[in-house]
Amino acid sequence: MSEKSIVNSILRYLNSLPQCRAEKTWGGGYGNAGKPDITGCLRGRRFELEVKKPGGKLTKLQEVTLRKWFEAGAITGVVHSVEEVKEVLNVEDT
């Protein structure tokens, strides 16, 4: 499974939840290098998620960026699937 398809499945899931809005962000090029792949808000809490294929590793810049968001109060995480997103955001199946 490609990282793009993982991102798309996560976005579909997140945007199906009540009180949730999530978007793909663009790093590098015209965006900001190191920016997490998905940004959003769930029930008033901001989150920043870096999506990786299984076995993928964070760059140093990605680590620093996630840490800064965490220190600012956002929920942050490195995720490989919708199931991991549920764990990071503490979302229960309904």
mmCIF file as gemmi writes it, N, C-alpha and C atoms, coordinates in Angstrom:
data_model
loop_
_atom_site.group_PDB
_atom_site.id
_atom_site.type_symbol
_atom_site.label_atom_id
_atom_site.label_alt_id
_atom_site.label_comp_id
_atom_site.label_asym_id
_atom_site.label_entity_id
_atom_site.label_seq_id
_atom_site.pdbx_PDB_ins_code
_atom_site.Cartn_x
_atom_site.Cartn_y
_atom_site.Cartn_z
_atom_site.occupancy
_atom_site.B_iso_or_equiv
_atom_site.pdbx_formal_charge
_atom_site.auth_seq_id
_atom_site.auth_asym_id
_atom_site.pdbx_PDB_model_num
ATOM 1 N N . MET Axp A 1 ? 0.847 -1.179 0 1 0 ? 1 A 1
ATOM 2 C CA . MET Axp A 1 ? 0 0 0 1 0 ? 1 A 1
ATOM 3 C C . MET Axp A 1 ? 0.893 1.242 0 1 0 ? 1 A 1
ATOM 4 N N . SER Axp A 2 ? 0.582 2.2 -0.844 1 0 ? 2 A 1
ATOM 5 C CA . SER Axp A 2 ? 1.388 3.419 -0.926 1 0 ? 2 A 1
ATOM 6 C C . SER Axp A 2 ? 1.021 4.379 0.203 1 0 ? 2 A 1
ATOM 7 N N . GLU Axp A 3 ? 1.943 5.287 0.505 1 0 ? 3 A 1
ATOM 8 C CA . GLU Axp A 3 ? 1.665 6.293 1.532 1 0 ? 3 A 1
ATOM 9 C C . GLU Axp A 3 ? 0.46 7.133 1.132 1 0 ? 3 A 1
ATOM 10 N N . LYS Axp A 4 ? 0.347 7.451 -0.155 1 0 ? 4 A 1
ATOM 11 C CA . LYS Axp A 4 ? -0.785 8.253 -0.63 1 0 ? 4 A 1
ATOM 12 C C . LYS Axp A 4 ? -2.11 7.553 -0.35 1 0 ? 4 A 1
ATOM 13 N N . SER Axp A 5 ? -2.184 6.246 -0.584 1 0 ? 5 A 1
ATOM 14 C CA . SER Axp A 5 ? -3.439 5.526 -0.335 1 0 ? 5 A 1
ATOM 15 C C . SER Axp A 5 ? -3.739 5.438 1.165 1 0 ? 5 A 1
ATOM 16 N N . ILE Axp A 6 ? -2.702 5.342 1.99 1 0 ? 6 A 1
ATOM 17 C CA . ILE Axp A 6 ? -2.904 5.351 3.448 1 0 ? 6 A 1
ATOM 18 C C . ILE Axp A 6 ? -3.452 6.704 3.877 1 0 ? 6 A 1
ATOM 19 N N . VAL Axp A 7 ? -2.846 7.787 3.37 1 0 ? 7 A 1
ATOM 20 C CA . VAL Axp A 7 ? -3.319 9.137 3.69 1 0 ? 7 A 1
ATOM 21 C C . VAL Axp A 7 ? -4.785 9.28 3.288 1 0 ? 7 A 1
ATOM 22 N N . ASN Axp A 8 ? -5.126 8.853 2.082 1 0 ? 8 A 1
ATOM 23 C CA . ASN Axp A 8 ? -6.507 8.998 1.607 1 0 ? 8 A 1
ATOM 24 C C . ASN Axp A 8 ? -7.491 8.22 2.463 1 0 ? 8 A 1
ATOM 25 N N . SER Axp A 9 ? -7.134 7.004 2.878 1 0 ? 9 A 1
ATOM 26 C CA . SER Axp A 9 ? -8.049 6.228 3.724 1 0 ? 9 A 1
ATOM 27 C C . SER Axp A 9 ? -8.205 6.878 5.096 1 0 ? 9 A 1
ATOM 28 N N . ILE Axp A 10 ? -7.129 7.429 5.622 1 0 ? 10 A 1
ATOM 29 C CA . ILE Axp A 10 ? -7.203 8.122 6.915 1 0 ? 10 A 1
ATOM 30 C C . ILE Axp A 10 ? -8.076 9.365 6.798 1 0 ? 10 A 1
ATOM 31 N N . LEU Axp A 11 ? -7.909 10.139 5.734 1 0 ? 11 A 1
ATOM 32 C CA . LEU Axp A 11 ? -8.725 11.344 5.548 1 0 ? 11 A 1
ATOM 33 C C . LEU Axp A 11 ? -10.207 10.993 5.416 1 0 ? 11 A 1
ATOM 34 N N . ARG Axp A 12 ? -10.532 9.952 4.649 1 0 ? 12 A 1
ATOM 35 C CA . ARG Axp A 12 ? -11.933 9.525 4.525 1 0 ? 12 A 1
ATOM 36 C C . ARG Axp A 12 ? -12.503 9.179 5.896 1 0 ? 12 A 1
ATOM 37 N N . TYR Axp A 13 ? -11.721 8.436 6.668 1 0 ? 13 A 1
ATOM 38 C CA . TYR Axp A 13 ? -12.179 8.052 8.007 1 0 ? 13 A 1
ATOM 39 C C . TYR Axp A 13 ? -12.389 9.282 8.886 1 0 ? 13 A 1
ATOM 40 N N . LEU Axp A 14 ? -11.373 10.132 8.988 1 0 ? 14 A 1
ATOM 41 C CA . LEU Axp A 14 ? -11.462 11.29 9.882 1 0 ? 14 A 1
ATOM 42 C C . LEU Axp A 14 ? -12.618 12.207 9.509 1 0 ? 14 A 1
ATOM 43 N N . ASN Axp A 15 ? -12.787 12.474 8.226 1 0 ? 15 A 1
ATOM 44 C CA . ASN Axp A 15 ? -13.844 13.391 7.808 1 0 ? 15 A 1
ATOM 45 C C . ASN Axp A 15 ? -15.234 12.773 7.876 1 0 ? 15 A 1
ATOM 46 N N . SER Axp A 16 ? -15.316 11.479 8.191 1 0 ? 16 A 1
ATOM 47 C CA . SER Axp A 16 ? -16.619 10.844 8.423 1 0 ? 16 A 1
ATOM 48 C C . SER Axp A 16 ? -17.04 10.959 9.888 1 0 ? 16 A 1
ATOM 49 N N . LEU Axp A 17 ? -16.117 11.332 10.754 1 0 ? 17 A 1
ATOM 50 C CA . LEU Axp A 17 ? -16.422 11.45 12.181 1 0 ? 17 A 1
ATOM 51 C C . LEU Axp A 17 ? -17.159 12.741 12.474 1 0 ? 17 A 1
ATOM 52 N N . PRO Axp A 18 ? -18.123 12.694 13.411 1 0 ? 18 A 1
ATOM 53 C CA . PRO Axp A 18 ? -18.753 13.949 13.831 1 0 ? 18 A 1
ATOM 54 C C . PRO Axp A 18 ? -17.725 14.83 14.53 1 0 ? 18 A 1
ATOM 55 N N . GLN Axp A 19 ? -17.86 16.109 14.365 1 0 ? 19 A 1
ATOM 56 C CA . GLN Axp A 19 ? -16.993 17.097 15.012 1 0 ? 19 A 1
ATOM 57 C C . GLN Axp A 19 ? -15.525 16.918 14.651 1 0 ? 19 A 1
ATOM 58 N N . CYS Axp A 20 ? -15.266 16.539 13.403 1 0 ? 20 A 1
ATOM 59 C CA . CYS Axp A 20 ? -13.887 16.368 12.953 1 0 ? 20 A 1
ATOM 60 C C . CYS Axp A 20 ? -13.717 16.97 11.565 1 0 ? 20 A 1
ATOM 61 N N . ARG Axp A 21 ? -12.602 17.63 11.379 1 0 ? 21 A 1
ATOM 62 C CA . ARG Axp A 21 ? -12.204 18.147 10.071 1 0 ? 21 A 1
ATOM 63 C C . ARG Axp A 21 ? -10.714 17.877 9.921 1 0 ? 21 A 1
ATOM 64 N N . ALA Axp A 22 ? -10.341 17.254 8.79 1 0 ? 22 A 1
ATOM 65 C CA . ALA Axp A 22 ? -8.938 16.914 8.542 1 0 ? 22 A 1
ATOM 66 C C . ALA Axp A 22 ? -8.583 17.24 7.107 1 0 ? 22 A 1
ATOM 67 N N . GLU Axp A 23 ? -7.339 17.66 6.895 1 0 ? 23 A 1
ATOM 68 C CA . GLU Axp A 23 ? -6.844 18.005 5.566 1 0 ? 23 A 1
ATOM 69 C C . GLU Axp A 23 ? -5.443 17.459 5.361 1 0 ? 23 A 1
ATOM 70 N N . LYS Axp A 24 ? -5.128 17.178 4.108 1 0 ? 24 A 1
ATOM 71 C CA . LYS Axp A 24 ? -3.752 16.833 3.713 1 0 ? 24 A 1
ATOM 72 C C . LYS Axp A 24 ? -2.973 18.127 3.653 1 0 ? 24 A 1
ATOM 73 N N . THR Axp A 25 ? -1.781 18.121 4.19 1 0 ? 25 A 1
ATOM 74 C CA . THR Axp A 25 ? -0.903 19.284 4.088 1 0 ? 25 A 1
ATOM 75 C C . THR Axp A 25 ? 0.231 18.953 3.137 1 0 ? 25 A 1
ATOM 76 N N . TRP Axp A 26 ? 0.844 19.963 2.607 1 0 ? 26 A 1
ATOM 77 C CA . TRP Axp A 26 ? 1.889 19.771 1.605 1 0 ? 26 A 1
ATOM 78 C C . TRP Axp A 26 ? 3.199 20.325 2.127 1 0 ? 26 A 1
ATOM 79 N N . GLY Axp A 27 ? 4.184 19.461 2.263 1 0 ? 27 A 1
ATOM 80 C CA . GLY Axp A 27 ? 5.515 19.882 2.689 1 0 ? 27 A 1
ATOM 81 C C . GLY Axp A 27 ? 6.425 19.987 1.483 1 0 ? 27 A 1
ATOM 82 N N . GLY Axp A 28 ? 7.512 20.698 1.628 1 0 ? 28 A 1
ATOM 83 C CA . GLY Axp A 28 ? 8.447 20.865 0.518 1 0 ? 28 A 1
ATOM 84 C C . GLY Axp A 28 ? 7.816 21.67 -0.598 1 0 ? 28 A 1
ATOM 85 N N . GLY Axp A 29 ? 8.54 21.933 -1.653 1 0 ? 29 A 1
ATOM 86 C CA . GLY Axp A 29 ? 8.001 22.697 -2.772 1 0 ? 29 A 1
ATOM 87 C C . GLY Axp A 29 ? 7.434 24.018 -2.3 1 0 ? 29 A 1
ATOM 88 N N . TYR Axp A 30 ? 6.123 24.178 -2.49 1 0 ? 30 A 1
ATOM 89 C CA . TYR Axp A 30 ? 5.462 25.414 -2.073 1 0 ? 30 A 1
ATOM 90 C C . TYR Axp A 30 ? 4.983 25.362 -0.636 1 0 ? 30 A 1
ATOM 91 N N . GLY Axp A 31 ? 5.064 24.219 0.009 1 0 ? 31 A 1
ATOM 92 C CA . GLY Axp A 31 ? 4.66 24.079 1.398 1 0 ? 31 A 1
ATOM 93 C C . GLY Axp A 31 ? 5.856 24.244 2.323 1 0 ? 31 A 1
ATOM 94 N N . ASN Axp A 32 ? 5.693 23.778 3.539 1 0 ? 32 A 1
ATOM 95 C CA . ASN Axp A 32 ? 6.767 23.84 4.527 1 0 ? 32 A 1
ATOM 96 C C . ASN Axp A 32 ? 7.36 22.456 4.703 1 0 ? 32 A 1
ATOM 97 N N . ALA Axp A 33 ? 8.648 22.311 4.479 1 0 ? 33 A 1
ATOM 98 C CA . ALA Axp A 33 ? 9.313 21.022 4.667 1 0 ? 33 A 1
ATOM 99 C C . ALA Axp A 33 ? 9.151 20.584 6.119 1 0 ? 33 A 1
ATOM 100 N N . GLY Axp A 34 ? 8.917 19.307 6.323 1 0 ? 34 A 1
ATOM 101 C CA . GLY Axp A 34 ? 8.784 18.765 7.673 1 0 ? 34 A 1
ATOM 102 C C . GLY Axp A 34 ? 7.371 18.815 8.222 1 0 ? 34 A 1
ATOM 103 N N . LYS Axp A 35 ? 6.466 19.507 7.536 1 0 ? 35 A 1
ATOM 104 C CA . LYS Axp A 35 ? 5.081 19.619 8.018 1 0 ? 35 A 1
ATOM 105 C C . LYS Axp A 35 ? 4.418 18.249 7.996 1 0 ? 35 A 1
ATOM 106 N N . PRO Axp A 36 ? 3.695 17.899 9.072 1 0 ? 36 A 1
ATOM 107 C CA . PRO Axp A 36 ? 3.012 16.608 9.092 1 0 ? 36 A 1
ATOM 108 C C . PRO Axp A 36 ? 2.038 16.475 7.92 1 0 ? 36 A 1
ATOM 109 N N . ASP Axp A 37 ? 1.752 15.236 7.52 1 0 ? 37 A 1
ATOM 110 C CA . ASP Axp A 37 ? 0.911 14.97 6.352 1 0 ? 37 A 1
ATOM 111 C C . ASP Axp A 37 ? -0.539 15.379 6.536 1 0 ? 37 A 1
ATOM 112 N N . ILE Axp A 38 ? -1.064 15.221 7.74 1 0 ? 38 A 1
ATOM 113 C CA . ILE Axp A 38 ? -2.474 15.507 7.998 1 0 ? 38 A 1
ATOM 114 C C . ILE Axp A 38 ? -2.588 16.438 9.191 1 0 ? 38 A 1
ATOM 115 N N . THR Axp A 39 ? -3.389 17.474 9.023 1 0 ? 39 A 1
ATOM 116 C CA . THR Axp A 39 ? -3.689 18.396 10.105 1 0 ? 39 A 1
ATOM 117 C C . THR Axp A 39 ? -5.196 18.44 10.282 1 0 ? 39 A 1
ATOM 118 N N . GLY Axp A 40 ? -5.648 18.665 11.497 1 0 ? 40 A 1
ATOM 119 C CA . GLY Axp A 40 ? -7.088 18.724 11.701 1 0 ? 40 A 1
ATOM 120 C C . GLY Axp A 40 ? -7.463 19.051 13.131 1 0 ? 40 A 1
ATOM 121 N N . CYS Axp A 41 ? -8.769 18.934 13.361 1 0 ? 41 A 1
ATOM 122 C CA . CYS Axp A 41 ? -9.322 19.228 14.672 1 0 ? 41 A 1
ATOM 123 C C . CYS Axp A 41 ? -10.434 18.222 14.949 1 0 ? 41 A 1
ATOM 124 N N . LEU Axp A 42 ? -10.411 17.63 16.124 1 0 ? 42 A 1
ATOM 125 C CA . LEU Axp A 42 ? -11.42 16.671 16.558 1 0 ? 42 A 1
ATOM 126 C C . LEU Axp A 42 ? -11.974 17.133 17.89 1 0 ? 42 A 1
ATOM 127 N N . ARG Axp A 43 ? -13.254 17.45 17.908 1 0 ? 43 A 1
ATOM 128 C CA . ARG Axp A 43 ? -13.923 17.915 19.132 1 0 ? 43 A 1
ATOM 129 C C . ARG Axp A 43 ? -13.138 19.025 19.83 1 0 ? 43 A 1
ATOM 130 N N . GLY Axp A 44 ? -12.647 19.983 19.038 1 0 ? 44 A 1
ATOM 131 C CA . GLY Axp A 44 ? -11.949 21.131 19.604 1 0 ? 44 A 1
ATOM 132 C C . GLY Axp A 44 ? -10.47 20.926 19.883 1 0 ? 44 A 1
ATOM 133 N N . ARG Axp A 45 ? -9.924 19.768 19.585 1 0 ? 45 A 1
ATOM 134 C CA . ARG Axp A 45 ? -8.492 19.499 19.804 1 0 ? 45 A 1
ATOM 135 C C . ARG Axp A 45 ? -7.784 19.38 18.463 1 0 ? 45 A 1
ATOM 136 N N . ARG Axp A 46 ? -6.757 20.178 18.299 1 0 ? 46 A 1
ATOM 137 C CA . ARG Axp A 46 ? -5.961 20.119 17.088 1 0 ? 46 A 1
ATOM 138 C C . ARG Axp A 46 ? -5.102 18.863 17.086 1 0 ? 46 A 1
ATOM 139 N N . PHE Axp A 47 ? -4.909 18.293 15.896 1 0 ? 47 A 1
ATOM 140 C CA . PHE Axp A 47 ? -3.997 17.167 15.766 1 0 ? 47 A 1
ATOM 141 C C . PHE Axp A 47 ? -3.133 17.337 14.527 1 0 ? 47 A 1
ATOM 142 N N . GLU Axp A 48 ? -1.958 16.742 14.594 1 0 ? 48 A 1
ATOM 143 C CA . GLU Axp A 48 ? -0.984 16.732 13.504 1 0 ? 48 A 1
ATOM 144 C C . GLU Axp A 48 ? -0.48 15.299 13.389 1 0 ? 48 A 1
ATOM 145 N N . LEU Axp A 49 ? -0.672 14.69 12.209 1 0 ? 49 A 1
ATOM 146 C CA . LEU Axp A 49 ? -0.304 13.298 12.02 1 0 ? 49 A 1
ATOM 147 C C . LEU Axp A 49 ? 0.676 13.146 10.869 1 0 ? 49 A 1
ATOM 148 N N . GLU Axp A 50 ? 1.75 12.446 11.114 1 0 ? 50 A 1
ATOM 149 C CA . GLU Axp A 50 ? 2.7 12.085 10.061 1 0 ? 50 A 1
ATOM 150 C C . GLU Axp A 50 ? 2.382 10.662 9.641 1 0 ? 50 A 1
ATOM 151 N N . VAL Axp A 51 ? 2.141 10.475 8.352 1 0 ? 51 A 1
ATOM 152 C CA . VAL Axp A 51 ? 1.78 9.165 7.823 1 0 ? 51 A 1
ATOM 153 C C . VAL Axp A 51 ? 3.013 8.525 7.191 1 0 ? 51 A 1
ATOM 154 N N . LYS Axp A 52 ? 3.237 7.273 7.521 1 0 ? 52 A 1
ATOM 155 C CA . LYS Axp A 52 ? 4.354 6.511 6.957 1 0 ? 52 A 1
ATOM 156 C C . LYS Axp A 52 ? 3.872 5.147 6.502 1 0 ? 52 A 1
ATOM 157 N N . LYS Axp A 53 ? 4.496 4.644 5.452 1 0 ? 53 A 1
ATOM 158 C CA . LYS Axp A 53 ? 4.283 3.251 5.079 1 0 ? 53 A 1
ATOM 159 C C . LYS Axp A 53 ? 4.939 2.406 6.16 1 0 ? 53 A 1
ATOM 160 N N . PRO Axp A 54 ? 4.502 1.168 6.339 1 0 ? 54 A 1
ATOM 161 C CA . PRO Axp A 54 ? 5.176 0.304 7.313 1 0 ? 54 A 1
ATOM 162 C C . PRO Axp A 54 ? 6.685 0.272 7.038 1 0 ? 54 A 1
ATOM 163 N N . GLY Axp A 55 ? 7.452 0.479 8.089 1 0 ? 55 A 1
ATOM 164 C CA . GLY Axp A 55 ? 8.903 0.5 7.973 1 0 ? 55 A 1
ATOM 165 C C . GLY Axp A 55 ? 9.469 1.883 7.695 1 0 ? 55 A 1
ATOM 166 N N . GLY Axp A 56 ? 8.595 2.849 7.382 1 0 ? 56 A 1
ATOM 167 C CA . GLY Axp A 56 ? 9.059 4.212 7.099 1 0 ? 56 A 1
ATOM 168 C C . GLY Axp A 56 ? 9.559 4.902 8.354 1 0 ? 56 A 1
ATOM 169 N N . LYS Axp A 57 ? 10.529 5.774 8.189 1 0 ? 57 A 1
ATOM 170 C CA . LYS Axp A 57 ? 11.143 6.474 9.322 1 0 ? 57 A 1
ATOM 171 C C . LYS Axp A 57 ? 10.933 7.979 9.198 1 0 ? 57 A 1
ATOM 172 N N . LEU Axp A 58 ? 10.813 8.645 10.352 1 0 ? 58 A 1
ATOM 173 C CA . LEU Axp A 58 ? 10.725 10.1 10.383 1 0 ? 58 A 1
ATOM 174 C C . LEU Axp A 58 ? 12.073 10.719 10.054 1 0 ? 58 A 1
ATOM 175 N N . THR Axp A 59 ? 12.038 11.861 9.37 1 0 ? 59 A 1
ATOM 176 C CA . THR Axp A 59 ? 13.26 12.638 9.223 1 0 ? 59 A 1
ATOM 177 C C . THR Axp A 59 ? 13.463 13.431 10.515 1 0 ? 59 A 1
ATOM 178 N N . LYS Axp A 60 ? 14.645 13.94 10.712 1 0 ? 60 A 1
ATOM 179 C CA . LYS Axp A 60 ? 14.924 14.758 11.897 1 0 ? 60 A 1
ATOM 180 C C . LYS Axp A 60 ? 13.998 15.974 11.928 1 0 ? 60 A 1
ATOM 181 N N . LEU Axp A 61 ? 13.787 16.596 10.774 1 0 ? 61 A 1
ATOM 182 C CA . LEU Axp A 61 ? 12.908 17.764 10.697 1 0 ? 61 A 1
ATOM 183 C C . LEU Axp A 61 ? 11.469 17.393 11.067 1 0 ? 61 A 1
ATOM 184 N N . GLN Axp A 62 ? 11.004 16.242 10.635 1 0 ? 62 A 1
ATOM 185 C CA . GLN Axp A 62 ? 9.656 15.788 11.004 1 0 ? 62 A 1
ATOM 186 C C . GLN Axp A 62 ? 9.552 15.551 12.507 1 0 ? 62 A 1
ATOM 187 N N . GLU Axp A 63 ? 10.58 14.957 13.102 1 0 ? 63 A 1
ATOM 188 C CA . GLU Axp A 63 ? 10.597 14.743 14.556 1 0 ? 63 A 1
ATOM 189 C C . GLU Axp A 63 ? 10.488 16.064 15.3 1 0 ? 63 A 1
ATOM 190 N N . VAL Axp A 64 ? 11.295 17.04 14.879 1 0 ? 64 A 1
ATOM 191 C CA . VAL Axp A 64 ? 11.307 18.356 15.535 1 0 ? 64 A 1
ATOM 192 C C . VAL Axp A 64 ? 9.948 19.035 15.382 1 0 ? 64 A 1
ATOM 193 N N . THR Axp A 65 ? 9.38 18.969 14.191 1 0 ? 65 A 1
ATOM 194 C CA . THR Axp A 65 ? 8.098 19.619 13.94 1 0 ? 65 A 1
ATOM 195 C C . THR Axp A 65 ? 6.985 19.001 14.783 1 0 ? 65 A 1
ATOM 196 N N . LEU Axp A 66 ? 6.922 17.67 14.835 1 0 ? 66 A 1
ATOM 197 C CA . LEU Axp A 66 ? 5.908 17.021 15.67 1 0 ? 66 A 1
ATOM 198 C C . LEU Axp A 66 ? 6.097 17.38 17.14 1 0 ? 66 A 1
ATOM 199 N N . ARG Axp A 67 ? 7.324 17.418 17.595 1 0 ? 67 A 1
ATOM 200 C CA . ARG Axp A 67 ? 7.588 17.776 18.996 1 0 ? 67 A 1
ATOM 201 C C . ARG Axp A 67 ? 7.102 19.193 19.296 1 0 ? 67 A 1
ATOM 202 N N . LYS Axp A 68 ? 7.34 20.134 18.379 1 0 ? 68 A 1
ATOM 203 C CA . LYS Axp A 68 ? 6.898 21.519 18.599 1 0 ? 68 A 1
ATOM 204 C C . LYS Axp A 68 ? 5.379 21.61 18.665 1 0 ? 68 A 1
ATOM 205 N N . TRP Axp A 69 ? 4.671 20.854 17.804 1 0 ? 69 A 1
ATOM 206 C CA . TRP Axp A 69 ? 3.21 20.844 17.869 1 0 ? 69 A 1
ATOM 207 C C . TRP Axp A 69 ? 2.741 20.235 19.188 1 0 ? 69 A 1
ATOM 208 N N . PHE Axp A 70 ? 3.378 19.164 19.622 1 0 ? 70 A 1
ATOM 209 C CA . PHE Axp A 70 ? 3.018 18.522 20.882 1 0 ? 70 A 1
ATOM 210 C C . PHE Axp A 70 ? 3.221 19.491 22.051 1 0 ? 70 A 1
ATOM 211 N N . GLU Axp A 71 ? 4.345 20.176 22.052 1 0 ? 71 A 1
ATOM 212 C CA . GLU Axp A 71 ? 4.636 21.135 23.124 1 0 ? 71 A 1
ATOM 213 C C . GLU Axp A 71 ? 3.65 22.298 23.13 1 0 ? 71 A 1
ATOM 214 N N . ALA Axp A 72 ? 3.055 22.586 21.972 1 0 ? 72 A 1
ATOM 215 C CA . ALA Axp A 72 ? 2.053 23.65 21.872 1 0 ? 72 A 1
ATOM 216 C C . ALA Axp A 72 ? 0.654 23.166 22.255 1 0 ? 72 A 1
ATOM 217 N N . GLY Axp A 73 ? 0.509 21.856 22.534 1 0 ? 73 A 1
ATOM 218 C CA . GLY Axp A 73 ? -0.762 21.332 22.997 1 0 ? 73 A 1
ATOM 219 C C . GLY Axp A 73 ? -1.531 20.483 21.999 1 0 ? 73 A 1
ATOM 220 N N . ALA Axp A 74 ? -0.996 20.289 20.803 1 0 ? 74 A 1
ATOM 221 C CA . ALA Axp A 74 ? -1.679 19.457 19.808 1 0 ? 74 A 1
ATOM 222 C C . ALA Axp A 74 ? -1.474 17.973 20.113 1 0 ? 74 A 1
ATOM 223 N N . ILE Axp A 75 ? -2.408 17.164 19.65 1 0 ? 75 A 1
ATOM 224 C CA . ILE Axp A 75 ? -2.234 15.715 19.661 1 0 ? 75 A 1
ATOM 225 C C . ILE Axp A 75 ? -1.375 15.395 18.444 1 0 ? 75 A 1
ATOM 226 N N . THR Axp A 76 ? -0.333 14.637 18.617 1 0 ? 76 A 1
ATOM 227 C CA . THR Axp A 76 ? 0.559 14.314 17.505 1 0 ? 76 A 1
ATOM 228 C C . THR Axp A 76 ? 0.818 12.816 17.453 1 0 ? 76 A 1
ATOM 229 N N . GLY Axp A 77 ? 1.184 12.341 16.27 1 0 ? 77 A 1
ATOM 230 C CA . GLY Axp A 77 ? 1.532 10.942 16.163 1 0 ? 77 A 1
ATOM 231 C C . GLY Axp A 77 ? 2.045 10.578 14.787 1 0 ? 77 A 1
ATOM 232 N N . VAL Axp A 78 ? 2.74 9.455 14.76 1 0 ? 78 A 1
ATOM 233 C CA . VAL Axp A 78 ? 3.179 8.841 13.506 1 0 ? 78 A 1
ATOM 234 C C . VAL Axp A 78 ? 2.274 7.638 13.321 1 0 ? 78 A 1
ATOM 235 N N . VAL Axp A 79 ? 1.578 7.582 12.18 1 0 ? 79 A 1
ATOM 236 C CA . VAL Axp A 79 ? 0.589 6.537 11.968 1 0 ? 79 A 1
ATOM 237 C C . VAL Axp A 79 ? 0.834 5.822 10.646 1 0 ? 79 A 1
ATOM 238 N N . HIS Axp A 80 ? 0.425 4.56 10.624 1 0 ? 80 A 1
ATOM 239 C CA . HIS Axp A 80 ? 0.581 3.725 9.433 1 0 ? 80 A 1
ATOM 240 C C . HIS Axp A 80 ? -0.753 3.206 8.924 1 0 ? 80 A 1
ATOM 241 N N . SER Axp A 81 ? -1.85 3.498 9.663 1 0 ? 81 A 1
ATOM 242 C CA . SER Axp A 81 ? -3.16 2.951 9.312 1 0 ? 81 A 1
ATOM 243 C C . SER Axp A 81 ? -4.261 3.715 10.04 1 0 ? 81 A 1
ATOM 244 N N . VAL Axp A 82 ? -5.499 3.47 9.612 1 0 ? 82 A 1
ATOM 245 C CA . VAL Axp A 82 ? -6.662 4.041 10.289 1 0 ? 82 A 1
ATOM 246 C C . VAL Axp A 82 ? -6.718 3.538 11.732 1 0 ? 82 A 1
ATOM 247 N N . GLU Axp A 83 ? -6.393 2.278 11.946 1 0 ? 83 A 1
ATOM 248 C CA . GLU Axp A 83 ? -6.416 1.732 13.304 1 0 ? 83 A 1
ATOM 249 C C . GLU Axp A 83 ? -5.485 2.506 14.236 1 0 ? 83 A 1
ATOM 250 N N . GLU Axp A 84 ? -4.306 2.859 13.756 1 0 ? 84 A 1
ATOM 251 C CA . GLU Axp A 84 ? -3.367 3.631 14.584 1 0 ? 84 A 1
ATOM 252 C C . GLU Axp A 84 ? -3.888 5.043 14.828 1 0 ? 84 A 1
ATOM 253 N N . VAL Axp A 85 ? -4.59 5.613 13.855 1 0 ? 85 A 1
ATOM 254 C CA . VAL Axp A 85 ? -5.202 6.939 14.04 1 0 ? 85 A 1
ATOM 255 C C . VAL Axp A 85 ? -6.217 6.867 15.176 1 0 ? 85 A 1
ATOM 256 N N . LYS Axp A 86 ? -7.023 5.818 15.192 1 0 ? 86 A 1
ATOM 257 C CA . LYS Axp A 86 ? -8.011 5.643 16.265 1 0 ? 86 A 1
ATOM 258 C C . LYS Axp A 86 ? -7.326 5.609 17.632 1 0 ? 86 A 1
ATOM 259 N N . GLU Axp A 87 ? -6.191 4.936 17.711 1 0 ? 87 A 1
ATOM 260 C CA . GLU Axp A 87 ? -5.451 4.861 18.973 1 0 ? 87 A 1
ATOM 261 C C . GLU Axp A 87 ? -4.894 6.225 19.373 1 0 ? 87 A 1
ATOM 262 N N . VAL Axp A 88 ? -4.249 6.91 18.425 1 0 ? 88 A 1
ATOM 263 C CA . VAL Axp A 88 ? -3.628 8.212 18.728 1 0 ? 88 A 1
ATOM 264 C C . VAL Axp A 88 ? -4.674 9.222 19.17 1 0 ? 88 A 1
ATOM 265 N N . LEU Axp A 89 ? -5.834 9.241 18.479 1 0 ? 89 A 1
ATOM 266 C CA . LEU Axp A 89 ? -6.871 10.218 18.77 1 0 ? 89 A 1
ATOM 267 C C . LEU Axp A 89 ? -7.881 9.734 19.803 1 0 ? 89 A 1
ATOM 268 N N . ASN Axp A 90 ? -7.695 8.508 20.287 1 0 ? 90 A 1
ATOM 269 C CA . ASN Axp A 90 ? -8.575 7.929 21.302 1 0 ? 90 A 1
ATOM 270 C C . ASN Axp A 90 ? -10.026 7.912 20.826 1 0 ? 90 A 1
ATOM 271 N N . VAL Axp A 91 ? -10.226 7.361 19.624 1 0 ? 91 A 1
ATOM 272 C CA . VAL Axp A 91 ? -11.56 7.254 19.028 1 0 ? 91 A 1
ATOM 273 C C . VAL Axp A 91 ? -12.004 5.804 19.14 1 0 ? 91 A 1
ATOM 274 N N . GLU Axp A 92 ? -13.191 5.607 19.667 1 0 ? 92 A 1
ATOM 275 C CA . GLU Axp A 92 ? -13.734 4.255 19.78 1 0 ? 92 A 1
ATOM 276 C C . GLU Axp A 92 ? -14.657 3.982 18.605 1 0 ? 92 A 1
ATOM 277 N N . ASP Axp A 93 ? -14.68 2.723 18.152 1 0 ? 93 A 1
ATOM 278 C CA . ASP Axp A 93 ? -15.612 2.319 17.095 1 0 ? 93 A 1
ATOM 279 C C . ASP Axp A 93 ? -17.033 2.427 17.62 1 0 ? 93 A 1
ATOM 280 N N . THR Axp A 94 ? -17.912 2.826 16.708 1 0 ? 94 A 1
ATOM 281 C CA . THR Axp A 94 ? -19.335 2.922 17.102 1 0 ? 94 A 1
ATOM 282 C C . THR Axp A 94 ? -20.158 1.934 16.335 1 0 ? 94 A 1
